[in-house]
Amino acid sequence: GADPKESDRAEGGRGVSWPATDEDGFGPEDVVRLTGVSRETFGRVSGYLELLDQWRERINLIGPGEGRHLWRRHVLDSAQLLKEISSEDKSVADLGSGAGFPGLILGCALAEREGASVTLVEKSPRKSEFLEAASRELKLPVKVVNLRIEDGAPEGGRPRYDVVTARALAPLPKLLGFAASWLKPSGKALLMKGRDTAAELAEAREAWTFDLSTLDSLSSPEGRVLKVSSLRSRRV
């Protein structure tokens, strides 16, 4: 497995690489301590961050300032979802994958689970190209679908996923509509939200019925992970 310290290597002739830790000192060991991810998973995560570093100069995957809080705001934020994905959950769809948080991080971990797979849904062709290249290079059980989430799940819109994840994608009422078209009826959505959660939930309940547990985010005092199941539209 890759040593966490590899991330602070300095290579001549290239732009600034990711710092070894966040500016507050939070780093790889803290992610492992808080999430319990394996050494093998961590090796894949390190490989992913290295590829992200190489590609970000060519396409705008992640802002240049994000290295200051990469480990907490992106890696930990993504990896915390793993404890909500059980061994029975074989198929995960990450909507609006962007640079791969949380989808590729989940792929790095689920590579160890037999039969598990992650589908990354991303509308940008260039970001999709990066996600495909990273998945291939790291040999992850990941499939990339380049389409607009608004267009709904492919193959006749049949929901096929045990878990749907999304991060900073859309207001909750709209987001539940997206999730509903990808989830199995028995599936659950893990949706990452910020400080306006209560107002969004009130609005969402006007259009949807669902079971909800709200989990405090490990990565931000204001963040919440909404675990939504039994999702049904109120519109007959």
Residue, then its C-alpha position, 0 to 999 in steps of 0.5 A: g500500500a502507498d504510504p500516506k507521506e507519499s502525498d507530500r512529494a515534490e516533483g520538479g517541473r510540475g505545479v504544487s502537489w497536495p500538502a501532506t496534511d490540511e492546514d490545521g494538521f488534519g491528515p491521512e492518519d486521521v481519516v483512517r482513525l475516524t473511518g476505519v478504512s483498510r490499508e489497501t483502501f488507503g493505498r487506492v485513495s492515495g493513487y486517486l489523489e495522485l491522479l487528481d493532482q496530475w489531471r487538475e492542471r488540464i481540466n478544472l476538477i477541483g479548485p486550487g485552494e482545496g489542498r488546504h483542507l483536502w483530507r477533511r473536507h473531501v476525503l473524510d467527507s466522502a469516506q464517512l458514508l462507508k459505515e452506512i453502506s452494508s455488506e448487502d448493498k452491492s450497487v451504489a450510484d453516485l449522482g453528479s460525481g464531479a472530481g470523484f467525491p464521494g464516488l471514487i472514494l467509495g469505489c476505492a473502498l468497495a473494491e474489497r467487497e465481492g460483487a460490489s460496484v459503483t456507478l458514477v453519473e456525471k454530465s461533463p464529458r471531460k470529468s467523465e473522462f477523468l473518472e474513467a481513467a482513474s477507475r481503470e488505472l486503479k482497477l476499481p469496480v466502477k462504471v462511468v455514465n456520462l449523462r445529465i441526471e435530469d434525464g433519469a436512469p438509463e435502460g428505460g428508467r428502471p431503478r437498479y441501485d441499492v444506494v444512491t449518494a449525492r453531495a452538493l448537487a441540488p436542493l433536497p426536493k429536486l434531489l429526491g426526484f433524482a434519487a427516486s429514478w435511480l433507487k430500487p424501491s428497497g434502496k436508500a439514499l445518502l445525501m450530504k447537506g449543509r446548514d439549510t437542512a431543516a428548511e429543505l426537509a420541510e419543503a421536500r416533505e410536501a412532495w415526498t414521503f420517506d423514512l429519515s435518519t439524520l447523521d452528524s457529519l464527521s467533516s463539518p459541524e454544520g454538515r449532515v448526512l441524510k439517510v433516506s429510505s422508503l422514498r415515495s412521491r406524494r403525487v398520485 
